[in-house]
């Protein structure tokens, strides 16, 4: 990517609570792509805000593998029903 294509942003540090196994899958995916967790999350959110899927079939397969490894059995249907 050339310098003219880049956009300057201001990033802030945040303390976000997230389900433990979900975080492990996200970290594993970020590591697989050799990127930071923050960069991965920004990319996911920007895609979803435009109604686009952030992952191709290869990435979805990798995510399925990571979900098995970390025993993540949650789905989108669980998103508003989680308790501690």
DSSP file (Angstrom, degrees, kcal/mol; ACC not computed):
  #  RESIDUE AA STRUCTURE BP1 BP2  ACC     N-H-->O    O-->H-N    N-H-->O    O-->H-N    TCO  KAPPA ALPHA  PHI   PSI    X-CA   Y-CA   Z-CA
    1    1 A X              0   0    0      0, 0.0     2,-0.1     0, 0.0     5,-0.0   0.000 360.0 360.0 360.0 132.6    0.0    0.0    0.0
    2    2 A X    >>  -     0   0    0      1,-0.1     3,-1.3     4,-0.0     4,-0.7  -0.400 360.0-110.0 -81.6 161.6    1.4    3.4   -0.9
    3    3 A X  G >4 S+     0   0    0      1,-0.3     3,-0.8     2,-0.2    -1,-0.1   0.829 117.0  60.4 -58.7 -33.3    1.6    6.3    1.5
    4    4 A X  G 34 S+     0   0    0      1,-0.2    -1,-0.3     3,-0.0     0, 0.0   0.736 102.5  52.8 -70.9 -20.3   -1.1    8.1   -0.5
    5    5 A X  G <4 S+     0   0    0     -3,-1.3    -1,-0.2     2,-0.0    -2,-0.2   0.616  91.0  96.5 -86.6 -13.5   -3.6    5.3    0.2
    6    6 A X    <<  -     0   0    0     -3,-0.8     2,-0.5    -4,-0.7    -3,-0.0  -0.465  62.2-148.4 -81.0 148.3   -3.1    5.3    3.9
    7    7 A X        -     0   0    0     -2,-0.1     2,-0.3     0, 0.0    -2,-0.0  -0.966  14.3-128.9-118.9 131.5   -5.4    7.2    6.3
    8    8 A X        +     0   0    0     -2,-0.5     2,-0.3     2,-0.0     0, 0.0  -0.604  34.6 174.4 -78.7 132.9   -4.2    8.7    9.5
    9    9 A X        -     0   0    0     -2,-0.3     2,-0.6     2,-0.0     0, 0.0  -0.877  31.6-124.5-131.9 165.1   -6.3    7.7   12.5
   10   10 A X        -     0   0    0     -2,-0.3     2,-0.3     2,-0.0    -2,-0.0  -0.967  28.4-160.8-111.8 119.0   -6.1    8.3   16.3
   11   11 A X        -     0   0    0     -2,-0.6     2,-0.3     0, 0.0    -2,-0.0  -0.746   2.5-160.3-100.6 148.0   -6.1    5.0   18.2
   12   12 A X        -     0   0    0     -2,-0.3     2,-0.3     2,-0.0    -2,-0.0  -0.937  21.8-115.9-125.6 149.5   -7.0    4.8   21.9
   13   13 A X        -     0   0    0     -2,-0.3     2,-0.3     2,-0.0     0, 0.0  -0.673  39.6-175.7 -80.9 136.2   -6.3    2.1   24.5
   14   14 A X        -     0   0    0     -2,-0.3     2,-0.8     2,-0.1    -2,-0.0  -0.965  29.0-136.7-136.0 151.4   -9.5    0.5   25.8
   15   15 A X        +     0   0    0     -2,-0.3     2,-0.5     2,-0.0    -2,-0.0  -0.842  33.9 174.4-107.4  95.0  -10.4   -2.1   28.4
   16   16 A X        -     0   0    0     -2,-0.8     2,-0.4     2,-0.0    -2,-0.1  -0.865  24.5-140.3-106.0 132.0  -12.9   -4.4   26.7
   17   17 A X        +     0   0    0     -2,-0.5     2,-0.3     0, 0.0    -2,-0.0  -0.752  30.6 169.5 -88.8 136.5  -14.2   -7.5   28.4
   18   18 A X        -     0   0    0     -2,-0.4     5,-0.0     0, 0.0    -2,-0.0  -0.990  43.1 -84.8-148.0 150.1  -14.7  -10.5   26.1
   19   19 A X     >  -     0   0    0     -2,-0.3     4,-2.2     1,-0.1     5,-0.2  -0.315  41.3-126.7 -59.8 136.7  -15.4  -14.2   26.4
   20   20 A X  H  > S+     0   0    0      1,-0.2     4,-1.8     2,-0.2    -1,-0.1   0.872 104.5  43.7 -57.8 -48.4  -12.1  -16.1   27.0
   21   21 A X  H  > S+     0   0    0      1,-0.2     4,-2.1     2,-0.2    -1,-0.2   0.860 111.9  54.5 -69.7 -34.7  -12.4  -18.7   24.3
   22   22 A X  H  > S+     0   0    0      1,-0.2     4,-2.4     2,-0.2    -1,-0.2   0.914 107.6  50.7 -62.7 -42.5  -13.5  -16.1   21.7
   23   23 A X  H  X S+     0   0    0     -4,-2.2     4,-2.9     1,-0.2     5,-0.2   0.896 107.6  53.2 -62.4 -40.7  -10.5  -14.0   22.5
   24   24 A X  H  X S+     0   0    0     -4,-1.8     4,-2.4     2,-0.2    -1,-0.2   0.909 109.6  48.2 -62.2 -41.6   -8.2  -17.0   22.0
   25   25 A X  H  X S+     0   0    0     -4,-2.1     4,-2.4     2,-0.2    -2,-0.2   0.928 112.8  48.3 -63.9 -44.8   -9.7  -17.7   18.6
   26   26 A X  H  X S+     0   0    0     -4,-2.4     4,-2.6     2,-0.2    -2,-0.2   0.916 112.3  48.2 -62.2 -43.6   -9.3  -14.0   17.6
   27   27 A X  H  X S+     0   0    0     -4,-2.9     4,-2.6     1,-0.2    -1,-0.2   0.902 111.2  51.3 -63.5 -40.2   -5.7  -13.9   18.8
   28   28 A X  H  X S+     0   0    0     -4,-2.4     4,-2.2    -5,-0.2    -2,-0.2   0.898 111.2  47.4 -62.7 -40.7   -5.0  -17.1   16.9
   29   29 A X  H  X S+     0   0    0     -4,-2.4     4,-1.7     2,-0.2    -2,-0.2   0.898 111.5  50.4 -67.9 -40.7   -6.4  -15.6   13.8
   30   30 A X  H  <>S+     0   0    0     -4,-2.6     5,-2.5     1,-0.2     4,-0.3   0.918 111.5  48.8 -62.2 -42.9   -4.5  -12.4   14.2
   31   31 A X  H ><5S+     0   0    0     -4,-2.6     3,-1.4     1,-0.2    -2,-0.2   0.907 107.1  55.6 -63.0 -42.1   -1.3  -14.5   14.7
   32   32 A X  H 3<5S+     0   0    0     -4,-2.2    -1,-0.2     1,-0.3    -2,-0.2   0.865 113.3  41.4 -57.6 -37.7   -2.1  -16.5   11.6
   33   33 A X  T 3<5S-     0   0    0     -4,-1.7    -1,-0.3     2,-0.1    -2,-0.2   0.363 111.9-122.2 -92.6   4.3   -2.3  -13.3    9.6
   34   34 A X  T < 5S+     0   0    0     -3,-1.4     2,-0.3    -4,-0.3    -3,-0.2   0.930  72.4 118.0  54.6  49.9    0.8  -11.8   11.3
   35   35 A X      < -     0   0    0     -5,-2.5    -1,-0.2    -6,-0.1    -2,-0.1  -0.904  68.8 -92.5-137.8 166.8   -1.2   -8.8   12.5
   36   36 A X     >  -     0   0    0     -2,-0.3     4,-2.2     1,-0.1     5,-0.2  -0.405  32.3-117.8 -77.4 158.3   -2.2   -7.3   15.9
   37   37 A X  H  > S+     0   0    0      1,-0.2     4,-2.6     2,-0.2     5,-0.2   0.897 116.1  54.4 -60.6 -40.9   -5.4   -8.1   17.5
   38   38 A X  H  > S+     0   0    0      1,-0.2     4,-2.6     2,-0.2    -1,-0.2   0.906 107.6  48.9 -60.8 -43.3   -6.5   -4.5   17.3
   39   39 A X  H  > S+     0   0    0      2,-0.2     4,-2.3     1,-0.2    -1,-0.2   0.902 111.4  50.4 -63.9 -40.6   -5.9   -4.4   13.5
   40   40 A X  H  X S+     0   0    0     -4,-2.2     4,-2.4     2,-0.2    -2,-0.2   0.941 111.9  46.9 -62.1 -47.1   -7.9   -7.6   13.1
   41   41 A X  H  X S+     0   0    0     -4,-2.6     4,-2.7     1,-0.2     5,-0.2   0.900 110.6  52.3 -63.8 -41.0  -10.8   -6.2   15.1
   42   42 A X  H  X S+     0   0    0     -4,-2.6     4,-2.6     1,-0.2    -1,-0.2   0.932 111.0  47.9 -59.6 -44.4  -10.8   -2.9   13.2
   43   43 A X  H  X S+     0   0    0     -4,-2.3     4,-2.0     2,-0.2    -2,-0.2   0.911 112.0  49.0 -62.9 -43.2  -10.9   -4.8    9.9
   44   44 A X  H  X S+     0   0    0     -4,-2.4     4,-2.5     1,-0.2    -2,-0.2   0.950 114.1  45.4 -60.4 -49.9  -13.7   -7.1   11.0
   45   45 A X  H  X S+     0   0    0     -4,-2.7     4,-2.7     1,-0.2    -2,-0.2   0.905 110.8  52.1 -64.8 -42.8  -15.8   -4.1   12.3
   46   46 A X  H  X S+     0   0    0     -4,-2.6     4,-0.7    -5,-0.2    -1,-0.2   0.897 112.4  46.7 -62.2 -39.5  -15.2   -2.0    9.2
   47   47 A X  H ><>S+     0   0    0     -4,-2.0     5,-2.6    -5,-0.2     3,-1.0   0.950 113.6  47.4 -64.3 -48.8  -16.3   -4.8    7.0
   48   48 A X  H ><5S+     0   0    0     -4,-2.5     3,-2.0     1,-0.3    -2,-0.2   0.871 104.1  60.6 -64.0 -37.6  -19.4   -5.6    9.0
   49   49 A X  H 3<5S+     0   0    0     -4,-2.7    -1,-0.3     1,-0.3    -2,-0.2   0.774 107.9  46.7 -60.6 -24.7  -20.4   -1.9    9.2
   50   50 A X  T <<5S-     0   0    0     -3,-1.0    -1,-0.3    -4,-0.7    -2,-0.2   0.302 121.2-109.2 -97.6   7.7  -20.7   -2.0    5.4
   51   51 A X  T < 5S+     0   0    0     -3,-2.0     2,-0.3     1,-0.3    -3,-0.2   0.724  77.5 131.6  73.0  21.3  -22.6   -5.3    5.4
   52   52 A X      < -     0   0    0     -5,-2.6     2,-0.4    -6,-0.2    -1,-0.3  -0.761  61.9-117.2-105.2 151.3  -19.7   -7.2    4.1
   53   53 A X        -     0   0    0     -2,-0.3    -9,-0.0     1,-0.1     0, 0.0  -0.745  17.0-152.1 -84.0 132.5  -18.2  -10.5    5.3
   54   54 A X  S    S+     0   0    0     -2,-0.4     2,-0.4   -10,-0.1    -1,-0.1   0.586  72.0  63.5 -80.8  -8.1  -14.7  -10.0    6.5
   55   55 A X        -     0   0    0    -11,-0.1     2,-0.1     4,-0.0    -2,-0.0  -0.939  64.2-149.7-126.7 139.0  -13.6  -13.6    5.8
   56   56 A X     >  -     0   0    0     -2,-0.4     4,-2.4     1,-0.0     5,-0.2  -0.315  46.9 -87.5 -87.2-179.4  -13.3  -15.8    2.7
   57   57 A X  H  > S+     0   0    0      1,-0.2     4,-2.0     2,-0.2     5,-0.2   0.864 127.2  54.5 -60.4 -38.2  -13.7  -19.5    2.7
   58   58 A X  H  > S+     0   0    0      1,-0.2     4,-1.9     2,-0.2    -1,-0.2   0.919 111.3  44.7 -62.6 -43.7  -10.1  -20.2    3.6
   59   59 A X  H  > S+     0   0    0      2,-0.2     4,-2.7     1,-0.2    -2,-0.2   0.884 110.2  54.2 -68.8 -38.3  -10.3  -17.9    6.7
   60   60 A X  H  X S+     0   0    0     -4,-2.4     4,-2.1     1,-0.2    -1,-0.2   0.870 108.3  50.8 -63.3 -35.4  -13.6  -19.4    7.7
   61   61 A X  H  X S+     0   0    0     -4,-2.0     4,-1.9     2,-0.2    -1,-0.2   0.908 110.3  48.8 -65.9 -42.5  -12.0  -22.8    7.6
   62   62 A X  H  X S+     0   0    0     -4,-1.9     4,-2.4     2,-0.2    -2,-0.2   0.901 110.3  51.6 -63.4 -41.7   -9.1  -21.6    9.8
   63   63 A X  H  X S+     0   0    0     -4,-2.7     4,-2.7     1,-0.2    -1,-0.2   0.909 107.2  52.8 -62.0 -42.0  -11.6  -20.1   12.2
   64   64 A X  H  X S+     0   0    0     -4,-2.1     4,-1.7     2,-0.2    -1,-0.2   0.895 109.6  49.6 -60.7 -40.1  -13.4  -23.4   12.5
   65   65 A X  H  X S+     0   0    0     -4,-1.9     4,-2.4     2,-0.2    -2,-0.2   0.930 111.8  47.5 -63.2 -46.0  -10.1  -25.1   13.3
   66   66 A X  H  X S+     0   0    0     -4,-2.4     4,-2.5     1,-0.2    -2,-0.2   0.878 108.2  55.5 -64.8 -37.5   -9.3  -22.6   16.0
   67   67 A X  H  <>S+     0   0    0     -4,-2.7     5,-2.5     2,-0.2     4,-0.3   0.889 109.5  47.4 -62.0 -38.3  -12.8  -22.9   17.4
   68   68 A X  H ><5S+     0   0    0     -4,-1.7     3,-1.0     3,-0.2    -2,-0.2   0.934 111.1  50.7 -66.3 -45.8  -12.3  -26.7   17.8
   69   69 A X  H 3<5S+     0   0    0     -4,-2.4    -2,-0.2     1,-0.3    -1,-0.2   0.911 119.4  36.0 -58.3 -44.2   -8.9  -26.2   19.4
   70   70 A X  T 3<5S-     0   0    0     -4,-2.5    -1,-0.3    -5,-0.1    -2,-0.2   0.280 108.4-121.9 -97.2  10.3  -10.2  -23.7   21.9
   71   71 A X  T < 5 +     0   0    0     -3,-1.0     2,-0.8    -4,-0.3    -3,-0.2   0.856  47.2 170.0  54.4  41.2  -13.6  -25.5   22.4
   72   72 A X      < +     0   0    0     -5,-2.5    -1,-0.2    -6,-0.2    -2,-0.1  -0.761   9.9 164.2 -86.7 110.8  -15.5  -22.4   21.4
   73   73 A X        +     0   0    0     -2,-0.8     2,-0.2    -3,-0.1    -1,-0.1   0.259  33.6 117.5-111.4  10.0  -19.1  -23.5   20.9
   74   74 A X        -     0   0    0      2,-0.0     2,-0.2     3,-0.0    -2,-0.0  -0.483  41.0-170.9 -78.8 149.2  -20.8  -20.1   20.9
   75   75 A X    >   -     0   0    0     -2,-0.2     3,-1.6     1,-0.0     4,-0.3  -0.759  43.6 -91.4-127.6 177.6  -22.7  -18.9   17.9
   76   76 A X  G >  S+     0   0    0      1,-0.3     3,-1.3    -2,-0.2     4,-0.2   0.800 122.4  66.1 -62.3 -27.1  -24.3  -15.5   17.0
   77   77 A X  G 3  S+     0   0    0      1,-0.3     3,-0.4     2,-0.1    -1,-0.3   0.751  99.0  53.0 -65.5 -22.3  -27.5  -16.7   18.5
   78   78 A X  G X  S+     0   0    0     -3,-1.6     3,-2.2     1,-0.2     4,-0.3   0.544  79.3 102.2 -85.3  -7.7  -25.8  -16.7   21.9
   79   79 A X  T <  S+     0   0    0     -3,-1.3     3,-0.2    -4,-0.3    -1,-0.2   0.742  90.0  30.3 -56.8 -31.5  -24.6  -13.1   21.6
   80   80 A X  T 3  S+     0   0    0     -3,-0.4    -1,-0.3    -4,-0.2    -2,-0.1   0.192 113.2  64.7-112.3  16.8  -27.2  -11.5   23.9
   81   81 A X    <   +     0   0    0     -3,-2.2     2,-0.3     2,-0.1    -2,-0.2   0.196  68.7 124.5-121.5  15.0  -27.7  -14.5   26.2
   82   82 A X        +     0   0    0     -4,-0.3     2,-0.3    -3,-0.2    -3,-0.0  -0.579  32.7 178.5 -82.4 137.9  -24.3  -14.8   27.8
   83   83 A X              0   0    0     -2,-0.3    -2,-0.1     1,-0.0    -3,-0.0  -0.890 360.0 360.0-129.3 163.3  -24.0  -14.7   31.6
   84   84 A X              0   0    0     -2,-0.3    -1,-0.0     0, 0.0    -2,-0.0   0.385 360.0 360.0-107.4 360.0  -21.0  -15.0   33.9
